Structures are given as C-alpha cells and as structure tokens.
Amino acid sequence: MRFARYYDAAASLENLGDFWRYGTSRLAAAGVDCSQGFQTPRDEAAALLARRLALEPEELPEFLGARLTTAERQSVLDAFYQREILRRPTAYILGEAWFAGRRYRVDERVLIPRSLLEPFLEEGFAPWVDAQQVQRILEVGTGSGCLAVALAERFPEAMVDAVDVSAEALALAAENVREHGFAQRIRLLQSDLFAGLQGERYDLIVSNPPYVDAKAMASLPPEYQHEPRIALAAGVDGLDYLLPLLEQAPQYLHNGGALILETGDAEEALMQKRPDLPLIWLEHPAGGYGACILLESS
Ligand SMILES: C[S@@+](CC[C@H](N)C(=O)[O-])C[C@H]1O[C@@H](n2cnc3c(N)ncnc32)[C@H](O)[C@@H]1O
C-alpha cells in the first residue's frame, strides 16, 4: 500500500488519543513482532506517536484530547506506515533505543539493544565477579556500544576495550560512547573476535555475539530482516562465535578473570557440544537461562 492511501484512510482521526488507539489497532491487526525492545503493539504505537511529537511515551495520557497539526499527522502516520507496512522496527524508525536506563542512537548498522545480560550487568555480575578487582574489560561485538557504556558505568574504575568486526557499527558506537561521555574510558577497535588483541589481558570479557542458528534464521519475523545479518547469524548450530570465544578467551584473561557470554537459544547446542566446559548458567529474572560465565583459573 502506498503512503498516500494510508494517510487518507486515517482522515477521520481527530485527537492524540484517536491516533494512539488507531496505531495500536493497526499494529495488532497486522501481527507485528514486538520482541525488539517492546512488549506490545500498544507500547510501540505509544513510542512512535510520542517521539514523533517530541514527547516521551509516559507523557501521552496528559495530551489525549490534543489535536495534531497537518505536519504532525503526516509525521505520525509515516511512522505507523513504516512500522505496519514496511515492518521496519520502531527503534530504527525513531533512530533510538533504550538500554540499562540510557538512550542510544541506533540504525540499520547495529543490532537493536536488548541483551539478556542487562540484569546481571546491573549487579556487576556478582557474586562471580569482584568489582574491586576489575581494571580492564573487553567487550566483543559491541554493535551500538550499549554494553560497553553500561560496563564502563557499572565498573567506574575500569578501562574498556570494545571491538567489532563491522566498521559501520563502530562508527555508530563511537557516537554513542561520545554522547554518553565515556570517550576517555572506552577504546573502540576493529577486530575479528580476538584477532586484533594479541598480547592483551583483561579481568572481564563480555560478549553478546551472534548466536542464531540456520533454522531460526530462516524463520525470523520480517522485522529482523532489517537488522544486520552479521549481528545474528551464527552458522548451522548457532555456535560459530560462541565456541571460538569460549576456546580463545582464556588466553586473554588474567588469572581469576571471567568470561560472560550471552548464548540465547544456542544454550542447548552448546551444552551438547561442550559438556566438558565448567559453565555457570545465569538464571534470568524473566525465567530461563541464555547466559553463562566461564571463570579462568589456569
Ligand atoms: C548480537 S550483536 C550485539 C551487539 C551489542 N553488543 C548488543 O548487545 O546490543 C553481535 C555483534 O557482533 C559483531 N560481530 C559479528 N561477527 C564478529 C566477529 N567475527 N568479531 C567481532 N564482532 C563480530 C556484529 O557486528 C554485532 O555488532
């Protein structure tokens, strides 16, 4: 459907409350996938509506009866159109996403922040990691830089190296690192996993690598096709990056250091392939696992 028709079809909407209800109904009826940082079509419609009006979603209830100007109607309906018809994720339409209490710039160069590691990072990976001992941190596969920033914030004494193989992702990460004021403590480097880090040693290595297996890649919702394939696809069994990370990380860790890995749905394949590894599985507050720790003690 062309935008002009989409726009005309909404001609009878009058106030902000109408637009919120309409966007919610359209997104729900279209069956959009809401797993990239939101819970429901209502949340996504609220974010699109509010941000296109330079408001925050929490402010919408105050303005339900407000009328929109012609330019505002166009802008809001353009956002709904992109979300419903083009299936572009809300974060990319708005150019922003939240992670661990901070707003980040995002676009199609990077994965939309939603790491399962967030609740564990908030607690400094206690009790497995002693924050006092952490001076050097490495994040592998930094994307938007959101985990690197959250790590720098949670471990204020530490220097952070954040690597990615994608130069495009690193360019956006640099903007986020600068905007959040961590340019002095986060060093961004282009590296294929550890290849560019010969001789470096860290107290903590953290990674949310690509881990989607081939079968899951083939049936991802259309929204995920907008994300970089390089941020998701991890071979037939989802282990193309997890295994090298687990095998090589000990060479880059100080004695007593820790590797924290998000494994997502590749958890089972990993346990089957490497039952010998002494992995500690982290129980997510929302249920299930999907992340683990390997402690270096050699
Ligand atoms: C799942 S995303 C995680 C992004 C970000 N850390 C987050 O949690 O939102 C995986 C990231 O790994 C990067 N990546 C893929 N292959 C890589 C490799 N061989 N070496 C380093 N980074 C890689 C991708 O470019 C992508 O940014």
The ligand as a Gaussian input file, in Angstrom:
#p B3LYP/6-31G(d) Opt

LIG

0 1
 C       24.262000      -9.693000      18.813000
 S       25.139000      -8.272000      18.267000
 C       25.475000      -7.497000      19.823000
 C       25.591000      -6.007000      19.755000
 C       25.665000      -5.306000      21.121000
 N       26.760000      -5.772000      21.926000
 C       24.367000      -5.521000      21.894000
 O       24.342000      -6.302000      22.833000
 O       23.368000      -4.877000      21.528000
 C       26.656000      -9.015000      17.790000
 C       27.738000      -8.068000      17.315000
 O       28.905000      -8.849000      16.981000
 C       29.513000      -8.306000      15.833000
 N       30.314000      -9.360000      15.210000
 C       29.920000     -10.313000      14.332000
 N       30.963000     -11.095000      13.980000
 C       32.042000     -10.629000      14.667000
 C       33.408000     -11.008000      14.718000
 N       33.875000     -12.031000      13.998000
 N       34.237000     -10.307000      15.515000
 C       33.779000      -9.240000      16.231000
 N       32.499000      -8.842000      16.213000
 C       31.633000      -9.516000      15.441000
 C       28.363000      -7.810000      14.987000
 O       28.805000      -6.830000      14.069000
 C       27.416000      -7.267000      16.063000
 O       27.657000      -5.899000      16.294000

